[in-house]
Amino acid sequence: MVARATVIIPTFGQAKFAVWPIKSVQAQTVRDIEICIICDGSPEKMVDFFNALAKEDSRIRVFSFPKGPRTGEAHRDVVIRRETQGRIICYCAHDDLWLPDHIEEIEKSLSSCCFTHTIHANVNTPERINEGGDLFCNVGYINLGNNYFVDKMLTGSISLFGLTNGAHTRESYLALKEGWTTTPQVKCGILLEDKPIWFPTDLYMWNKFLRSYRGQCKTHAKLTAIHFPISDTPRREWPETQRYEELKLYFKKIQDPVFLEKIREIVRDFYQREHKLELVAEIQQAEAKAQQAEAKAQQAEAKAQQAEAKAQQAETMAQQAEARATEAEAKAQQAATWFFKRGLKPTRTDVVAAYRYILGREPENESVILEHMRKKTVGKLISSFMGSEEFRLRMNQTAPLLLSFVQNRPEFKAKIKKWIQQIPAIEKRRGKMALNRSLMTKQTQETTCTPPISTDLSHLTPRARQIYVDLKATITRCQKENG
């Protein structure tokens, strides 16, 4: 039949006082348990002493091992895996005492988690209590539901409950990659008189559960055991008999319900105060996080506003660029119109267009328009506008924009290319017109024999000039042949 709980009691050296911790385990309200006393290099007389206890209680079994490194932690793994079957596994140090309902409370807690602990309370020495000190010199407050404490334990910064208070399910222990092993000789963050100490063996084991089952470990905030610390107390110098008598005294006390209620009330009041402080700290942390989140939200909102302003600015610039592009295209179209009609007399539309597209403004009045209409050709009208100081200043401002427009508007480039392709045809028509004028001049010379010979050929195209020169030579030769 599987026991409800397995109890591991490690011991070493001369420790007859361990009889009282063993008796506190035997006196549990949960009777269906197996008690394993693990002797780590204990003297033969001590092994015999524990075997005598086992003969009186069939639940007790004694396992004797040679002295192992540190506190012989590896022996515990061997016993748990090979010699026990309890559904849960509890521990009791050979110099601590369990209150009668320790296993009962542990079972309740492990019903909803895989690793748990109860409140760790250190009992003051009789000398300090007689001097007016409290019964407990220290009560460790910890909450495994708070990541702050878990992280501190994982880094070795705190160890607020020892071997006697910890417990876990068998299933979770067997699922670990590694159970009880020799704790490595590394220094942890706990300071004792400003000197680092070796990593506690029980904390090293508890951290394996915290790493593997984070979120499934639980604090059971109830006093179910009392601890009698040796380090940094006069107990270190006590003989074995004095430690025996102290444990015997408190074993009798914890059988008294009045005493139990008294010490639990002391611890309960302490825990309530500490829990309030923890809640206040959590509230302050939450407020700080909320303030940080609000600050980040404000920064994000400011960035969003900046981005929106930049987007609006970009949209405005795009609209302005589009307007400039439209204006430039209109100017280009007007320039193309003027190119083909530059030799004609300017109309009122040409003058207004010249003002709009060259100077970028409307004419001052009607008389100005009429004055410009008296110019001989559209070409001279354009030349007069483009030669003005006003146009020069305007070009200094708009030339880069027009250049950018031409470089970035394929459709305008296509129009310019089309106009360039039309230039040979225009030149051809101009050549024909020049040829017709030359033929008319020849006919006039033949009639009057006094052809007007002009030396100004700058207004003609190269082909027209060549035709004119050929005609002149022909007329001269004809005049010489006719005497």
C-alpha positions as CSV (number, residue, x, y, z in Angstrom):
1,M,0.0,0.0,0.0
2,V,1.4,3.4,-1.0
3,A,2.0,5.7,2.0
4,R,0.5,9.2,2.0
5,A,3.8,10.8,2.7
6,T,7.5,10.0,2.8
7,V,9.6,11.8,5.4
8,I,13.3,12.2,4.9
9,I,15.4,12.9,8.1
10,P,19.1,13.4,7.2
11,T,21.5,13.1,10.2
12,F,25.3,13.0,10.9
13,G,27.7,12.9,13.8
14,Q,26.6,12.4,17.4
15,A,23.0,13.5,17.4
16,K,20.9,11.7,20.1
17,F,18.9,14.9,20.3
18,A,17.5,13.9,16.9
19,V,15.1,11.6,18.9
20,W,12.8,14.6,19.5
21,P,12.5,15.7,15.8
22,I,11.8,12.0,15.1
23,K,9.1,11.9,17.8
24,S,7.6,15.1,16.3
25,V,7.3,13.3,13.0
26,Q,5.8,10.2,14.6
27,A,3.2,12.4,16.4
28,Q,1.7,13.8,13.1
29,T,-2.0,13.8,12.7
30,V,-1.5,12.0,9.4
31,R,-0.4,8.5,10.5
32,D,0.0,6.8,7.1
33,I,3.7,7.8,6.5
34,E,7.1,6.2,6.0
35,I,10.0,7.7,7.9
36,C,13.5,7.4,6.4
37,I,16.5,8.3,8.6
38,I,19.5,8.8,6.4
39,C,22.9,8.5,8.2
40,D,25.6,10.4,6.5
41,G,28.7,8.8,7.9
42,S,27.1,8.6,11.4
43,P,29.1,6.7,14.1
44,E,28.1,3.1,14.5
45,K,26.6,3.8,18.0
46,M,24.2,6.4,16.4
47,V,23.2,3.9,13.7
48,D,22.4,1.4,16.4
49,F,20.5,4.1,18.3
50,F,18.3,4.8,15.3
51,N,17.8,1.1,14.6
52,A,16.5,0.8,18.1
53,L,13.8,3.4,17.3
54,A,12.9,1.6,14.1
55,K,12.2,-1.6,16.2
56,E,9.6,0.4,18.2
57,D,7.9,1.9,15.1
58,S,7.5,-0.1,11.9
59,R,7.2,3.1,9.9
60,I,10.9,4.0,10.6
61,R,13.7,2.7,8.3
62,V,17.4,3.5,8.8
63,F,19.8,3.9,5.8
64,S,23.5,4.2,6.7
65,F,25.9,5.6,4.1
66,P,29.6,6.5,4.2
67,K,30.3,10.3,4.8
68,G,29.5,12.1,1.5
69,P,30.5,15.5,0.3
70,R,28.8,18.5,2.0
71,T,25.8,17.1,3.8
72,G,25.5,13.9,1.8
73,E,22.7,15.2,-0.4
74,A,23.2,12.5,-3.0
75,H,22.2,9.8,-0.5
76,R,18.7,11.3,-0.3
77,D,18.2,10.8,-4.1
78,V,19.1,7.1,-3.8
79,V,16.6,6.6,-0.9
80,I,13.8,8.5,-2.6
81,R,14.1,6.7,-5.9
82,R,14.8,3.2,-4.7
83,E,13.4,2.8,-1.2
84,T,10.2,4.9,-0.9
85,Q,6.7,5.2,-2.4
86,G,5.0,8.1,-0.6
87,R,2.8,10.4,-2.7
88,I,4.4,13.5,-1.3
89,I,7.9,13.9,0.1
90,C,8.7,16.0,3.2
91,Y,11.9,16.7,5.1
92,C,12.8,17.3,8.7
93,A,16.3,18.4,9.8
94,H,17.6,16.4,12.8
95,D,17.5,19.5,15.0
96,D,14.1,20.9,14.1
97,L,10.6,20.1,15.3
98,W,7.4,19.7,13.4
99,L,4.1,20.8,14.8
100,P,1.5,18.0,14.9
101,D,-0.4,19.1,11.7
102,H,2.7,19.7,9.5
103,I,2.0,16.9,7.0
104,E,-1.8,17.6,7.0
105,E,-1.1,21.3,6.0
106,I,1.5,20.3,3.4
107,E,-1.0,17.9,1.8
108,K,-3.6,20.7,1.5
109,S,-1.1,22.9,-0.2
110,L,0.3,20.2,-2.6
111,S,-3.2,19.4,-3.8
112,S,-2.9,22.5,-6.0
113,C,0.8,22.7,-6.7
114,C,3.9,20.6,-7.1
115,F,6.3,22.3,-4.6
116,T,5.4,24.2,-1.4
117,H,6.8,25.4,1.9
118,T,5.5,26.7,5.2
119,I,6.7,29.6,7.4
120,H,10.2,29.3,8.6
121,A,10.6,30.6,12.2
122,N,13.8,30.6,14.2
123,V,13.5,30.1,18.0
124,N,15.6,32.4,20.2
125,T,18.1,30.9,22.7
126,P,16.9,30.7,26.3
127,E,19.5,33.3,27.4
128,R,18.0,35.9,25.0
129,I,14.4,35.1,25.9
130,N,15.3,35.5,29.6
131,E,16.8,38.9,28.8
132,G,13.5,40.0,27.4
133,G,13.8,38.9,23.8
134,D,11.0,37.5,21.7
135,L,10.4,33.8,21.4
136,F,11.3,34.0,17.7
137,C,14.5,35.7,16.7
138,N,13.5,35.6,13.0
139,V,10.5,34.8,10.9
140,G,11.2,34.5,7.2
141,Y,8.6,36.2,5.0
142,I,8.5,35.0,1.5
143,N,5.8,34.6,-1.2
144,L,6.5,32.3,-4.1
145,G,3.6,33.9,-6.0
146,N,5.8,37.0,-6.3
147,N,8.5,36.9,-8.9
148,Y,10.6,39.2,-6.8
149,F,11.2,36.5,-4.2
150,V,11.6,33.7,-6.8
151,D,14.3,35.7,-8.7
152,K,16.1,36.4,-5.4
153,M,16.1,32.7,-4.5
154,L,17.3,31.7,-8.0
155,T,20.3,34.1,-7.7
156,G,21.1,32.9,-4.1
157,S,20.3,36.4,-2.7
158,I,17.9,35.0,-0.1
159,S,17.1,31.7,1.6
160,L,14.0,32.3,3.8
161,F,13.0,28.7,4.4
162,G,15.1,25.7,5.1
163,L,14.9,21.9,4.6
164,T,12.3,21.3,7.4
165,N,9.7,23.6,5.7
166,G,10.0,22.4,2.1
167,A,8.0,19.6,0.4
168,H,7.0,18.4,-3.0
169,T,5.1,15.7,-4.9
170,R,6.9,12.5,-5.8
171,E,5.8,12.9,-9.5
172,S,7.4,16.3,-9.8
173,Y,10.6,15.1,-8.2
174,L,11.0,12.1,-10.6
175,A,10.3,14.4,-13.6
176,L,13.2,16.7,-12.7
177,K,16.4,16.4,-14.9
178,E,18.3,16.1,-11.6
179,G,17.3,15.4,-8.1
180,W,19.4,15.7,-4.9
181,T,23.1,16.0,-5.8
182,T,26.2,17.4,-4.1
183,T,25.8,21.1,-4.0
184,P,28.8,22.7,-5.9
185,Q,31.2,24.9,-4.0
186,V,30.1,28.2,-5.3
187,K,29.6,31.3,-3.3
188,C,26.1,32.8,-3.2
189,G,24.8,36.3,-2.6
190,I,23.9,35.9,1.0
191,L,26.2,37.8,3.3
192,L,27.0,36.8,6.9
193,E,29.1,39.4,8.7
194,D,30.0,40.9,5.3
195,K,31.5,37.6,4.2
196,P,30.0,35.4,1.4
197,I,28.9,31.9,2.4
198,W,28.6,28.7,0.4
199,F,25.4,28.0,-1.5
200,P,22.9,26.3,1.0
201,T,22.3,22.7,0.0
202,D,18.5,22.9,0.5
203,L,18.3,26.2,-1.5
204,Y,20.2,24.5,-4.3
205,M,17.6,21.8,-4.4
206,W,14.6,24.1,-4.1
207,N,15.9,26.2,-7.1
208,K,15.6,23.1,-9.3
209,F,11.9,23.1,-8.6
210,L,11.6,26.9,-9.1
211,R,13.3,26.6,-12.5
212,S,11.3,23.6,-13.7
213,Y,7.9,24.5,-12.2
214,R,7.8,28.2,-12.0
215,G,4.2,29.2,-11.5
216,Q,3.4,25.8,-9.9
217,C,5.3,26.5,-6.6
218,K,3.3,27.9,-3.6
219,T,3.8,29.4,-0.2
220,H,1.6,28.0,2.5
221,A,1.5,30.8,5.0
222,K,1.1,28.8,8.2
223,L,3.5,27.9,11.0
224,T,3.9,24.1,11.0
225,A,7.5,23.7,12.2
226,I,10.1,25.5,14.4
227,H,13.8,25.8,13.7
228,F,16.7,26.0,16.2
229,P,19.6,27.7,14.3
230,I,23.2,26.9,15.2
231,S,25.2,29.3,13.0
232,D,25.7,32.7,14.5
233,T,24.2,31.7,17.8
234,P,25.5,30.3,21.1
235,R,24.1,26.9,20.2
236,R,27.3,26.3,18.2
237,E,29.2,25.9,21.5
238,W,26.5,23.9,23.3
239,P,27.2,20.3,24.2
240,E,24.9,17.6,22.8
241,T,23.1,17.3,26.1
242,Q,22.1,21.0,26.2
243,R,20.7,20.8,22.7
244,Y,18.9,17.5,23.7
245,E,17.2,19.3,26.7
246,E,16.1,22.3,24.5
247,L,14.5,20.1,21.9
248,K,12.8,18.0,24.6
249,L,11.4,21.2,26.2
250,Y,9.9,22.5,23.0
251,F,8.6,19.1,22.0
252,K,6.5,19.0,25.2
253,K,5.4,22.6,24.6
254,I,4.1,22.0,21.1
255,Q,1.8,19.3,22.4
256,D,-0.1,22.0,24.3
257,P,-2.8,23.6,22.1
258,V,-2.6,26.8,24.0
259,F,1.1,27.2,23.2
260,L,0.5,26.3,19.6
261,E,-2.2,29.0,19.3
262,K,0.1,31.5,20.9
263,I,3.1,31.0,18.6
264,R,0.8,30.8,15.6
265,E,-0.8,34.1,16.5
266,I,2.7,35.7,16.8
267,V,3.7,34.5,13.4
268,R,0.3,35.3,11.9
269,D,0.5,38.9,13.0
270,F,4.0,39.2,11.6
271,Y,3.0,37.7,8.3
272,Q,0.0,40.0,8.0
273,R,2.2,43.1,8.6
274,E,4.7,41.9,6.1
275,H,2.0,41.0,3.6
276,K,0.6,44.5,3.9
277,L,4.1,45.9,3.2
278,E,4.4,43.6,0.2
279,L,1.0,44.8,-1.1
280,V,2.1,48.4,-0.6
281,A,5.3,47.7,-2.5
282,E,3.4,46.0,-5.3
283,I,1.0,48.9,-5.5
284,Q,3.9,51.3,-5.7
285,Q,5.6,49.2,-8.3
286,A,2.3,49.1,-10.3
287,E,2.0,52.8,-10.0
288,A,5.5,53.3,-11.2
289,K,4.9,51.0,-14.1
290,A,1.6,52.8,-14.9
291,Q,3.5,56.2,-14.8
292,Q,6.2,54.7,-17.1
293,A,3.5,53.4,-19.4
294,E,1.8,56.8,-19.4
295,A,5.0,58.5,-20.2
296,K,5.6,56.1,-23.1
297,A,2.1,56.6,-24.3
298,Q,2.6,60.4,-24.2
299,Q,5.9,60.0,-26.1
300,A,4.1,57.8,-28.6
301,E,1.3,60.4,-29.0
302,A,3.9,63.1,-29.5
303,K,5.7,61.0,-32.1
304,A,2.3,60.4,-33.8
305,Q,1.6,64.1,-33.8
306,Q,5.0,64.8,-35.2
307,A,4.4,62.1,-37.9
308,E,1.0,63.6,-38.7
309,A,2.5,67.1,-38.9
310,K,5.2,65.7,-41.2
311,A,2.6,63.9,-43.3
312,Q,0.5,67.2,-43.6
313,Q,3.7,69.1,-44.5
314,A,4.5,66.4,-47.1
315,E,1.0,66.6,-48.5
316,T,1.2,70.4,-48.6
317,M,4.6,70.2,-50.4
318,A,3.1,67.6,-52.8
319,Q,0.2,69.9,-53.6
320,Q,2.6,72.8,-54.1
321,A,4.7,70.7,-56.4
322,E,1.7,69.6,-58.3
323,A,0.6,73.2,-58.7
324,R,4.1,74.2,-59.9
325,A,4.1,71.2,-62.2
326,T,0.7,72.3,-63.6
327,E,1.9,75.8,-64.0
328,A,5.1,74.6,-65.7
329,E,3.1,72.4,-68.1
330,A,0.9,75.3,-69.0
331,K,4.0,77.4,-69.6
332,A,5.5,74.7,-71.7
333,Q,2.3,74.5,-73.8
334,Q,2.2,78.3,-74.2
335,A,5.9,78.2,-75.2
336,A,5.1,75.6,-77.8
337,T,2.2,77.8,-79.1
338,W,4.5,80.8,-79.2
339,F,7.2,78.8,-81.0
340,F,4.9,78.1,-83.9
341,K,3.5,81.6,-84.1
342,R,6.5,83.7,-83.1
343,G,6.6,85.5,-86.5
344,L,3.0,86.7,-86.3
345,K,1.7,89.9,-84.7
346,P,0.8,89.4,-81.0
347,T,-2.9,89.3,-79.9
348,R,-4.4,90.4,-76.6
349,T,-4.3,86.7,-75.5
350,D,-0.6,86.5,-76.3
351,V,0.2,89.5,-74.1
352,V,-1.9,88.3,-71.2
353,A,-0.4,84.8,-71.5
354,A,3.1,86.4,-71.6
355,Y,2.4,88.2,-68.3
356,R,1.0,85.1,-66.7
357,Y,3.6,82.5,-67.8
358,I,6.7,84.6,-68.0
359,L,6.3,87.2,-65.2
360,G,3.8,85.2,-63.2
361,R,1.3,88.0,-62.7
362,E,-1.6,89.8,-64.4
363,P,-1.1,92.9,-66.6
364,E,-1.4,96.2,-64.7
365,N,-4.0,97.7,-67.0
366,E,-5.5,97.7,-70.5
367,S,-3.2,100.4,-71.8
368,V,-0.1,98.2,-71.0
369,I,-1.7,95.3,-73.0
370,L,-2.3,97.6,-76.0
371,E,1.2,98.9,-75.8
372,H,2.6,95.3,-76.0
373,M,0.2,94.4,-78.8
374,R,1.9,97.1,-80.9
375,K,5.1,95.0,-81.0
376,K,5.8,93.5,-84.4
377,T,5.8,89.8,-83.6
378,V,5.1,87.4,-80.8
379,G,8.8,86.5,-80.8
380,K,9.8,90.2,-80.0
381,L,7.0,90.3,-77.3
382,I,8.5,87.2,-75.7
383,S,12.1,88.5,-76.0
384,S,11.1,91.8,-74.3
385,F,9.5,90.0,-71.4
386,M,12.4,87.5,-71.0
387,G,14.9,90.3,-71.2
388,S,13.3,92.2,-68.3
389,E,14.8,92.4,-64.8
390,E,11.6,91.1,-63.3
391,F,11.8,87.9,-65.4
392,R,15.5,87.4,-64.4
393,L,14.6,87.6,-60.7
394,R,11.7,85.2,-61.2
395,M,13.9,82.7,-63.1
396,N,16.4,82.7,-60.3
397,Q,13.6,81.5,-58.0
398,T,11.7,79.1,-60.3
399,A,14.5,77.6,-62.5
400,P,15.4,74.8,-60.1
401,L,11.7,73.9,-59.8
402,L,11.2,73.8,-63.6
403,L,14.4,71.7,-63.9
404,S,13.1,69.3,-61.3
405,F,9.7,69.2,-63.1
406,V,11.3,68.4,-66.5
407,Q,13.5,65.7,-65.0
408,N,10.6,64.0,-63.2
409,R,7.7,64.4,-65.7
410,P,8.0,61.8,-68.5
411,E,4.9,63.2,-70.3
412,F,6.5,66.6,-70.6
413,K,9.7,65.0,-71.9
414,A,7.7,63.3,-74.5
415,K,6.1,66.6,-75.6
416,I,9.5,68.2,-75.8
417,K,10.8,65.3,-77.9
418,K,7.8,65.7,-80.2
419,W,8.5,69.4,-80.6
420,I,12.1,68.7,-81.5
421,Q,11.1,66.1,-84.0
422,Q,8.9,68.8,-85.7
423,I,11.8,71.2,-86.1
424,P,13.1,69.7,-89.4
425,A,9.7,70.0,-90.9
426,I,9.5,73.6,-89.8
427,E,13.0,74.3,-91.2
428,K,11.9,72.6,-94.4
429,R,8.9,74.9,-94.7
430,R,11.1,77.9,-93.9
431,G,13.5,76.8,-96.7
432,K,10.6,76.5,-99.2
433,M,9.4,80.0,-98.2
434,A,13.0,81.4,-98.7
435,L,13.1,79.6,-102.1
436,N,9.8,81.2,-103.1
437,R,11.1,84.6,-102.1
438,S,14.3,84.0,-104.1
439,L,12.3,83.0,-107.2
440,M,10.1,86.1,-106.9
441,T,13.3,88.2,-106.6
442,K,14.7,86.6,-109.7
443,Q,11.5,87.4,-111.7
444,T,11.8,91.0,-110.5
445,Q,15.4,91.2,-111.6
446,E,14.6,89.8,-115.0
447,T,12.0,92.5,-115.4
448,T,13.9,95.4,-113.9
449,C,17.5,94.2,-114.4
450,T,18.2,95.9,-111.1
451,P,17.8,93.2,-108.5
452,P,18.2,94.4,-104.9
453,I,21.3,92.7,-103.7
454,S,21.2,92.4,-99.9
455,T,24.2,91.6,-97.9
456,D,22.3,90.8,-94.6
457,L,21.6,87.1,-94.7
458,S,21.3,86.5,-90.9
459,H,17.6,86.1,-91.1
460,L,17.8,83.1,-93.5
461,T,18.4,79.5,-92.7
462,P,21.7,77.9,-94.0
463,R,19.8,76.3,-96.9
464,A,18.0,79.5,-97.8
465,R,21.3,81.4,-97.7
466,Q,22.9,78.8,-100.0
467,I,19.9,79.1,-102.4
468,Y,20.2,82.9,-102.3
469,V,23.9,82.8,-103.0
470,D,23.4,80.5,-106.0
471,L,20.6,82.7,-107.4
472,K,22.8,85.8,-107.0
473,A,25.6,84.1,-108.9
474,T,23.2,83.0,-111.6
475,I,21.8,86.6,-112.0
476,T,25.4,88.0,-112.1
477,R,26.4,85.5,-114.8
478,C,23.2,86.3,-116.8
479,Q,24.0,90.0,-116.6
480,K,27.5,89.5,-118.0
481,E,26.3,87.3,-120.8
482,N,23.7,89.9,-121.9
483,G,26.3,92.6,-121.9
